[in-house]
């Protein structure tokens, strides 16, 4: 039973990671102020730690505007 619970938690964490990375990917792709290299850099960062880098991306955009 414990093993099943651990797998369920890992599965939910993986799904959350994927959903958040895809959200950041879409937001970055829609941003026309970024160049191709910057977009690729942010997308790559989204694959590693999407929640952390999405916060940094939002802060960067709020300070630019």
Helices and strands as residue ranges (DSSP letters): H 2-30, H 36-48, H 50-64
